[in-house]
């Protein structure tokens, strides 16, 4: 959690708000890969990439 706090402090102090959507998209893609890897919908997720 320290990493997220440091990242948030960096974004607010230097007004780097354009990083927030990129971080959100990367987290979303990571969650899709992790949760989709062991489920029955895995073949459908792999066709997206």
C-alpha positions as a Markdown table, in Angstrom:
| # | Residue | x | y | z |
|---|---|---|---|---|
| 1 | Unk | 0.0 | 0.0 | 0.0 |
| 2 | Unk | 3.0 | 2.3 | 0.4 |
| 3 | Unk | 3.6 | 2.2 | -3.3 |
| 4 | Unk | 0.0 | 3.3 | -4.1 |
| 5 | Unk | 0.3 | 6.1 | -1.5 |
| 6 | Unk | 3.6 | 7.3 | -3.0 |
| 7 | Unk | 2.1 | 7.1 | -6.5 |
| 8 | Unk | -0.9 | 9.2 | -5.4 |
| 9 | Unk | 1.3 | 11.8 | -3.7 |
| 10 | Unk | 3.5 | 12.0 | -6.8 |
| 11 | Unk | 0.4 | 12.5 | -9.0 |
| 12 | Unk | -1.1 | 15.2 | -6.8 |
| 13 | Unk | 2.1 | 17.1 | -6.1 |
| 14 | Unk | 3.2 | 17.3 | -9.7 |
| 15 | Unk | -0.2 | 17.5 | -11.4 |
| 16 | Unk | 0.4 | 14.3 | -13.4 |
| 17 | Unk | -3.3 | 13.5 | -13.7 |
| 18 | Unk | -2.8 | 11.9 | -17.1 |
| 19 | Unk | -1.2 | 8.9 | -15.4 |
| 20 | Unk | -4.5 | 7.9 | -13.6 |
| 21 | Unk | -6.3 | 6.5 | -16.7 |
| 22 | Unk | -3.2 | 4.6 | -17.8 |
| 23 | Unk | -2.8 | 3.0 | -14.4 |
| 24 | Unk | -6.5 | 2.2 | -14.3 |
| 25 | Unk | -6.4 | 0.5 | -17.7 |
| 26 | Unk | -3.3 | -1.5 | -16.8 |
| 27 | Unk | -4.9 | -2.7 | -13.6 |
| 28 | Unk | -8.1 | -3.7 | -15.4 |
| 29 | Unk | -6.1 | -5.7 | -18.0 |
| 30 | Unk | -4.2 | -7.4 | -15.3 |
| 31 | Unk | -7.4 | -8.4 | -13.5 |
| 32 | Unk | -8.9 | -9.7 | -16.7 |
| 33 | Unk | -5.8 | -11.9 | -17.3 |
| 34 | Unk | -5.6 | -13.2 | -13.7 |
| 35 | Unk | -9.3 | -14.0 | -13.3 |
| 36 | Unk | -9.8 | -15.2 | -16.8 |
| 37 | Unk | -6.9 | -17.5 | -16.8 |
| 38 | Unk | -8.5 | -20.2 | -14.7 |
| 39 | Unk | -12.1 | -19.9 | -15.7 |
| 40 | Unk | -14.3 | -21.3 | -18.5 |
| 41 | Unk | -14.3 | -18.0 | -20.3 |
| 42 | Unk | -10.6 | -18.1 | -20.9 |
| 43 | Unk | -10.8 | -19.0 | -24.6 |
| 44 | Unk | -13.0 | -16.0 | -25.2 |
| 45 | Unk | -10.7 | -13.6 | -23.4 |
| 46 | Unk | -7.6 | -14.8 | -25.3 |
| 47 | Unk | -9.3 | -14.0 | -28.6 |
| 48 | Unk | -9.5 | -10.4 | -27.5 |
| 49 | Unk | -5.7 | -10.2 | -27.4 |
